[in-house]
Amino acid sequence: MSADGVGRGTPEPFRFGCDGANGTEGIILGDHELAGATVRLSPRHTTREGHFNVEIRRDGLMLAQGYAEA
């Protein structure tokens, strides 16, 4: 869902470069519609099993949020 509450299609898979050791925050890389935006992952469950909540922001504005498998 986008910042204005309008549903959007699922973005194409993307890669992101991580700054921290835990790999949960970084910048989307490459030739992608969201390139340059910050992505933040948080676990969806109490155990880390590869399922994450995802927030994508640029300049403090929420571009998209949802969930993903990694």
Secondary structure by P-SEA (a helix, b strand, c coil): cccccccccccccbbbbbccccccccccccccccccbbbbbbbcccccccbbbbbbbccccccccccccc
